[in-house]
């Protein structure tokens, strides 16, 4: 509102083409007007030359100019406006519209401009920034400059992407190891990733070789779901979950070794009822490399542990763990009273800690660290044939959403954690098929409430 005071005329000042005739009756021209006074005309009306007689002179059609502001207020329209603002003693019902108080129309029939009877519409007031001879509004110039700066920044970003974007895309894509891991299942509404952790030895120092531990198992199985709207989710599937492949019972962590990764993806789709759009598998030593590149991550566990099988030595509480400790932390289960379910929970904690640290300002503001983490991450994963840098970025953002305060985490539902289908398979986790289908239907629709889900029915 303060900017309005910079304009030299009131909101109702008519433009220059308003007729310049005097009122026939001086008393009708306003409470401050006098007969024959040239100042009773609108401020933008052509003014008569003072050297001509007021009855015989012809209006001079000068280019309209704004009337300079003066300390006085002899102009009737300005005086009326000032009286209105200052709380004049004139009764409110008698205050006239300054626009109508200025003049009768050219025909002199008493019809006023803007009145319904006149049939003449009140012209719109011109902006002071655009009015000929008017003063350009300073804010208009500022807004224009801001827009110009933003436009320049956008152009520079586009130029940067044009020069470096293709090269960066090709570099990232060239670092990826790809395998055939998807099925031909029909698409579903949400974006869904299958995240695997394999114990297949990859030559990482301290993890052993293929000769030390032949074969492999996918002991980490996570389903990451990003609905079109609503909360993201990260749900574990226990490694010992019972599945049936080609009429043969087996634990789900053995499916990839026996029948291939596409068969494992198909089993997960059967459990969830959702199409798996992409698969990413973290190599055995990959997690250790990524955590070391980040400079360690903070992990918490409330129990003191000295586990010979995983190599985890842990004092109860929260600690910054290096790569070797984080790997042991995600593998340990024999010293956990909840077994594989506790391990799955700690695996989700490790992934959440990695995402949190990788997206922190301390990492993102250090180009050398970003490059180190990127190289370690890309060298540590195997992805499906359709994965590219863009889908990896979307997966990282979905991870951050699912592991945040509004995310949904937990495991699938099960009915028996120690189920024996036959002697050759051993103890398995019997899942609840119908409840898990309902769970993932709501997760894909984004209608599930945030928090922890799953477990025994």
Residue pairs with C-beta under 8 A, 6 or more apart in sequence:
3 137
3 139
4 11
6 128
6 135
6 137
7 128
8 43
8 66
8 67
8 68
8 69
8 128
8 135
9 43
9 44
9 66
9 67
9 78
10 77
10 78
10 81
10 98
11 125
12 77
12 97
12 98
12 99
12 125
13 42
13 43
13 44
13 77
13 99
13 125
14 42
14 44
14 45
14 99
14 102
14 113
14 122
14 123
15 44
15 64
15 123
15 125
15 126
16 44
16 45
16 46
16 64
17 123
18 42
18 44
18 45
18 102
18 103
18 113
19 45
19 103
19 105
19 106
20 41
20 45
20 46
20 47
20 48
20 59
20 103
21 103
21 104
21 106
21 108
22 29
22 35
22 36
22 40
22 41
22 54
22 103
23 29
23 33
23 35
23 40
23 103
23 104
24 104
24 108
26 33
26 34
26 35
26 36
26 40
28 101
28 104
29 40
29 76
29 101
29 102
29 103
30 40
30 76
30 77
30 79
30 80
30 96
30 98
30 101
30 102
31 76
31 80
31 90
32 74
32 76
32 79
32 80
33 39
33 40
33 76
34 40
36 54
38 47
38 48
38 50
38 54
39 74
39 75
39 76
40 76
40 102
40 103
41 47
41 102
41 103
42 77
42 102
42 103
43 66
43 67
43 75
43 77
43 78
44 64
44 66
44 67
46 59
46 60
46 61
46 62
46 64
47 60
47 62
48 54
48 57
48 59
48 60
49 57
49 60
52 58
63 132
63 133
64 131
64 132
64 133
65 132
65 133
66 128
66 131
66 133
66 134
66 135
67 75
73 79
73 82
76 98
76 101
76 102
77 98
77 99
77 101
77 102
80 95
80 96
80 98
80 101
81 98
83 90
84 95
88 95
97 114
99 113
99 114
99 122
100 112
100 113
100 114
100 115
103 113
104 110
104 111
104 112
105 111
105 112
105 113
105 118
105 120
111 117
111 118
111 120
112 118
113 120
113 122
114 120
114 121
114 122
126 134
127 134
127 137
128 134
128 135
128 136
128 137
129 136
129 137
129 140
168 389
169 388
169 389
172 374
172 378
172 389
172 392
173 388
173 389
175 375
175 378
175 379
176 378
176 381
176 383
176 387
177 381
177 382
177 383
178 382
178 383
178 384
178 385
178 387
179 261
179 382
179 383
179 384
179 385
180 261
180 262
180 384
180 385
181 194
181 261
181 262
181 264
181 265
181 279
181 281
181 383
181 384
181 385
182 262
182 265
182 276
182 278
182 279
182 384
182 385
182 386
183 262
183 265
183 266
183 269
183 276
185 266
185 269
185 275
185 276
186 275
187 275
187 277
188 273
188 274
188 275
188 444
189 227
189 228
189 444
189 445
190 225
190 226
190 227
190 228
190 274
190 443
190 444
190 445
190 446
191 225
191 226
191 277
191 394
191 398
192 223
192 224
192 225
192 226
192 272
192 274
192 275
192 276
192 277
192 278
192 444
193 223
193 224
193 225
193 276
193 277
193 278
193 279
193 280
193 395
193 398
194 221
194 222
194 223
194 224
194 264
194 265
194 268
194 276
194 278
194 279
194 280
195 220
195 221
195 222
195 223
195 224
195 279
195 280
195 281
195 282
195 351
196 218
196 220
196 221
196 222
196 256
196 264
196 279
196 280
196 281
196 282
197 218
197 219
197 220
197 221
197 281
197 282
197 284
197 287
197 330
197 347
198 216
198 217
198 218
198 219
198 220
198 256
198 281
198 282
198 283
198 284
199 213
199 216
199 217
199 219
199 284
199 331
200 210
200 215
200 216
200 283
200 284
201 207
201 208
201 209
201 210
201 212
201 213
201 216
201 284
201 285
202 283
202 284
202 285
202 286
203 209
203 285
204 283
204 284
204 285
204 286
204 288
204 289
205 285
206 285
206 288
206 324
207 284
207 285
207 288
207 327
215 257
216 256
216 257
217 239
217 253
217 254
217 257
218 239
218 252
218 253
218 255
218 256
218 264
218 281
219 239
219 253
219 331
220 239
220 282
220 330
220 344
220 347
221 236
221 237
221 238
221 239
221 252
221 253
221 268
222 234
222 235
222 236
222 237
222 347
222 348
222 351
223 233
223 234
223 235
223 237
223 268
223 272
223 274
223 276
223 440
224 232
224 233
224 234
224 395
224 398
224 399
224 402
225 232
225 233
225 234
225 235
225 274
225 398
225 402
225 440
225 443
225 444
226 232
226 394
226 398
226 401
226 402
227 443
227 444
227 445
227 446
228 446
229 446
230 445
230 446
230 447
230 448
231 401
231 402
231 406
231 407
231 408
231 446
231 448
231 449
231 450
232 398
232 401
232 402
232 406
232 407
232 408
233 402
233 407
233 408
233 409
233 443
233 448
234 348
234 351
234 399
234 402
234 403
234 407
234 408
234 409
235 408
235 409
235 410
235 411
235 412
235 439
235 440
235 443
235 453
235 454
236 344
236 345
236 347
236 348
236 410
236 411
236 412
236 454
237 252
237 268
237 271
237 411
237 412
238 252
238 340
238 341
238 344
238 411
238 412
238 414
238 417
238 429
239 251
239 252
239 253
239 340
239 344
240 251
240 252
240 253
240 340
240 427
240 428
240 429
241 251
241 252
241 271
241 412
241 414
241 428
241 429
241 431
242 249
242 250
242 251
242 252
242 419
242 421
242 425
242 428
242 429
242 430
242 431
243 249
243 250
243 251
243 252
243 255
243 267
243 270
243 271
244 250
245 255
245 258
245 259
245 263
245 267
246 259
249 421
249 422
249 425
249 428
250 258
250 425
251 425
251 428
252 264
252 267
255 263
255 264
255 267
256 263
256 264
261 279
261 281
265 276
265 279
268 276
269 275
269 276
271 412
271 431
271 433
271 436
272 436
272 437
272 440
273 436
273 437
273 440
273 441
274 440
274 444
277 386
277 391
278 383
278 384
278 386
278 387
278 391
278 395
279 383
279 384
279 387
280 381
280 382
280 383
280 384
280 387
280 392
280 395
281 381
281 382
281 383
282 380
282 381
283 380
283 381
283 382
285 327
285 380
286 376
286 377
286 379
286 380
286 381
287 323
287 326
287 327
287 330
287 350
287 354
287 380
288 323
288 324
288 326
288 327
289 323
289 376
289 379
289 380
290 323
290 354
290 373
290 376
290 377
290 380
291 297
291 321
291 322
291 323
291 326
291 327
291 354
292 322
292 323
292 376
293 369
293 372
293 373
293 375
293 376
293 377
294 354
294 357
294 358
294 363
294 369
294 373
295 357
295 369
296 320
296 321
296 322
296 323
296 326
297 320
297 321
297 326
297 350
297 353
297 354
297 356
297 357
298 318
298 319
298 320
298 321
298 353
298 357
299 318
299 319
299 320
299 321
299 325
299 326
299 329
299 346
299 349
299 350
299 353
300 317
300 318
300 319
300 349
301 314
301 316
301 317
301 329
301 346
302 316
302 317
303 314
303 316
303 336
304 314
304 315
304 316
305 312
305 313
305 314
305 332
305 335
305 336
306 312
306 313
306 314
306 335
307 313
307 328
307 332
307 334
307 335
309 332
309 333
309 334
309 335
310 328
310 331
310 332
310 333
310 334
310 335
311 324
311 328
312 325
312 328
312 329
312 331
312 332
312 335
314 325
314 329
319 325
321 329
326 350
326 353
329 346
329 350
330 343
330 346
330 347
330 350
331 343
332 343
332 346
333 339
333 340
333 342
333 343
336 342
336 343
336 346
338 345
339 417
340 429
341 411
341 417
341 455
344 411
345 411
348 403
348 409
351 399
351 403
352 399
352 403
355 396
355 399
355 400
355 403
356 400
356 403
357 363
358 373
358 396
359 400
363 369
363 370
363 373
364 370
383 392
401 407
402 408
402 409
403 409
405 450
406 450
407 450
408 443
408 448
408 449
408 450
408 451
408 452
408 453
409 451
409 452
409 453
410 452
410 453
410 454
410 455
411 453
411 454
411 455
412 431
412 432
412 436
412 439
412 454
413 431
413 432
413 435
413 436
413 439
413 454
413 455
413 456
413 457
414 429
414 430
414 431
414 432
414 455
414 456
414 457
415 430
415 431
415 432
415 456
415 457
416 429
416 430
417 429
417 430
417 456
418 427
418 429
419 427
419 428
419 429
419 430
420 426
420 427
420 428
421 428
432 457
435 457
439 448
439 453
439 454
442 448
